[in-house]
Structure formats: structure tokens, C-alpha cells
Amino acid sequence: MQLEVKNLTAGYGDTKIIENLNLTIPEGKVTALIGANGCGKSTLLKTICRIIPFMGGEVLLDGKRIDSYDTRQLAKQMAILPQNPTALGELTVRELVMYGRAPHQGKLFARSTKEDKEIVEWALKETDLLEFADRGINNMSGGQRQRAWIAMAIAQNTDILFLDEPTSFLDVSHQMDVLHLVEHLNKKYNKTIIMVIHELNEAARFADYLVAMKKGCIMYEGTPHEIFHNDMLMDVFGIDSHIMNDPRTNRPFCIPYSVKAINHDVGEV
């Protein structure tokens, strides 16, 4: 499904965080939104997902404005994993993942169908959580919990998946675990995935397309090989870096050396 942002203006209250922004999300690819804290990347993601209203412009899904969809219709087209999600009560992993089927059920607390159960089992399998399915979500490690939340999101069975900082507060092994899962879902099921991510080398390694933001504007966009260079890192992050090519992945990565003072407007992380 084609996702386009046209002349988008959004923010909080009377404060504009992004203004007149244009972006076309590559279909069937992993796109990473990068930028310093406060640049507006999470605001952009939340606005596209209709979590916060936009002040101007439009977001189009296959040519149709997303504000013309009702909530259930939109949830059948796109799923989002927000920052730091929390579960109410003592849910098991399977119970949590079943909540992802809510948009496909006719009414609140509807009985799960055979299809619902099959898709939940598929989501548990794809996230390598079958053996933990009956464990309480609050008794899982941070990485396991994050995979459970991703399982709930993919149980919505959407073509588009949004992830807002999916690796935050995870150690490096669990970061790799989550990002390899993202890569797997994209490659195997051709899902369009848009994620906000802070770790630059992880963005360059796992994303097909990078969108680098500063002060609510897109400064650079393109493939990692096209835009992951020292000028971009200096302009967007104020860091002087050495860029190398990873011989195992053939992706660029950076070694930062020094920081230049750079002014970032206060906004959404």
C-alpha cells in the first residue's frame, strides 16, 4: 500500500513541530526515521498513524486520506507499536497477542474465531515465542516483552507496521534480536515497516531507506549508501565521523570522533 505525506503540519497545542513536510514511504521496505532528540521524528510517526491530529496538509493511504477511515478500518491497514507499551493486569503472552485481532472482530469482547487463533499462533511462531505463550507478560525479559508486543502488532495482519523506538532500553543482544525480527518480517512477508531509531549504525544496517530530520524538517532522505555520509552526520547531529563500509553487510557505519555545538529546537523525541 502506498503511503504519502503531503504538506503536513503537526504539533502539540499551538506549537508546530513539523511544517509543510512531504514524504513518500517506500512500499515493501524498511524505513528508519533518524535525527537528534526533539527533531520531530516521533511526532511525524504519530501523526501519520493518526495518534495526534495534523494541523494542515494530508496523509494518503493508497490515495485516500487517512482521516476518512474509521478507526477499525485503519487498524486493518496499519499497526503501531508505541514507545514503552504497558499491559494492564496479568496477561499471558497469548492473551496479549490476541488483542491484535480486535480490529477484525465484530464487537468488543467477541469470541475468538478459528482464524483469530491461527493468526495468533502464527504471530507467536514468527516472533519465536511459542514456548512462552502461557507465561505472564510481566514475567518476561525486556527483549521477550518487546517481541510479544511486536507479535501483537503483526497479529493485526496489516501491510504496514510502525515501530516507535523498538530497541530503547534493550541491551545490544536484544536490540539485534528485535532488529533481525524486523528484517525477517520485511523480507519474508514484504511488510512496509517504518521505525524511529536512535542508534545510527543500526539504522544504516537494517533500513533500506533513511529519513534524517532536524527541527521538524527532512534534511536528507535516501538509501544508506546515498545519505549516510559525514556531511549528513555533521548537518543533522553535529558530529564529525569517519564512515566505513562493513565488509560483512556491505552497509556503511560511522565512528564518531567529535561533537560540534548544534542548535536543536525542543520537540518530540
FENVENQUI-V964862 format. One record per backbone hydrogen bond with DSSP energy under -0.5 kcal/mol. NH is the residue of the N-H (numbers start at 0). CO is the residue of the C=O. If there is no record, write none. Layout:
nh=NH co=CO
nh=NH co=CO
This chain:
nh=2 co=24
nh=3 co=59
nh=4 co=22
nh=5 co=57
nh=7 co=20
nh=8 co=55
nh=9 co=17
nh=10 co=52
nh=11 co=14
nh=14 co=11
nh=15 co=13
nh=16 co=9
nh=17 co=9
nh=18 co=215
nh=20 co=7
nh=22 co=4
nh=24 co=2
nh=24 co=22
nh=28 co=25
nh=30 co=28
nh=30 co=192
nh=31 co=208
nh=32 co=194
nh=33 co=31
nh=33 co=210
nh=35 co=212
nh=38 co=35
nh=39 co=267
nh=43 co=39
nh=44 co=40
nh=45 co=41
nh=46 co=42
nh=47 co=43
nh=48 co=44
nh=49 co=46
nh=50 co=45
nh=51 co=45
nh=54 co=8
nh=55 co=8
nh=57 co=5
nh=59 co=3
nh=60 co=63
nh=61 co=1
nh=61 co=59
nh=63 co=60
nh=65 co=58
nh=67 co=64
nh=68 co=65
nh=73 co=69
nh=74 co=70
nh=75 co=71
nh=75 co=72
nh=76 co=73
nh=77 co=73
nh=78 co=159
nh=80 co=161
nh=81 co=79
nh=84 co=81
nh=90 co=88
nh=92 co=134
nh=93 co=132
nh=95 co=91
nh=96 co=92
nh=97 co=93
nh=98 co=94
nh=98 co=95
nh=99 co=96
nh=100 co=97
nh=101 co=98
nh=103 co=100
nh=104 co=100
nh=104 co=101
nh=109 co=106
nh=116 co=112
nh=117 co=113
nh=118 co=114
nh=119 co=115
nh=120 co=116
nh=121 co=117
nh=122 co=118
nh=123 co=119
nh=124 co=120
nh=125 co=121
nh=126 co=122
nh=127 co=124
nh=128 co=123
nh=129 co=123
nh=131 co=128
nh=132 co=129
nh=134 co=131
nh=136 co=90
nh=138 co=135
nh=139 co=136
nh=144 co=140
nh=145 co=141
nh=146 co=142
nh=147 co=143
nh=148 co=144
nh=149 co=145
nh=150 co=146
nh=151 co=147
nh=152 co=148
nh=153 co=149
nh=154 co=150
nh=155 co=152
nh=156 co=153
nh=158 co=76
nh=159 co=76
nh=160 co=191
nh=161 co=78
nh=162 co=193
nh=163 co=80
nh=164 co=162
nh=164 co=195
nh=167 co=164
nh=169 co=166
nh=174 co=170
nh=175 co=171
nh=176 co=172
nh=177 co=173
nh=178 co=174
nh=179 co=175
nh=180 co=176
nh=181 co=177
nh=182 co=178
nh=183 co=179
nh=184 co=180
nh=185 co=181
nh=186 co=182
nh=187 co=183
nh=188 co=184
nh=189 co=185
nh=190 co=184
nh=191 co=158
nh=192 co=28
nh=192 co=190
nh=193 co=160
nh=194 co=30
nh=195 co=162
nh=196 co=32
nh=196 co=194
nh=199 co=197
nh=202 co=198
nh=203 co=199
nh=204 co=200
nh=205 co=201
nh=206 co=202
nh=207 co=29
nh=208 co=29
nh=209 co=221
nh=210 co=31
nh=211 co=219
nh=212 co=33
nh=212 co=210
nh=213 co=216
nh=215 co=38
nh=216 co=213
nh=218 co=211
nh=218 co=216
nh=219 co=211
nh=221 co=209
nh=225 co=222
nh=226 co=222
nh=227 co=223
nh=228 co=226
nh=232 co=228
nh=233 co=229
nh=234 co=230
nh=235 co=231
nh=236 co=232
nh=237 co=232
nh=237 co=233
nh=238 co=232
nh=239 co=257
nh=240 co=238
nh=241 co=254
nh=242 co=240
nh=243 co=252
nh=245 co=243
nh=245 co=250
nh=249 co=245
nh=252 co=243
nh=254 co=241
nh=255 co=253
nh=256 co=239
nh=257 co=239
nh=259 co=237
nh=263 co=261
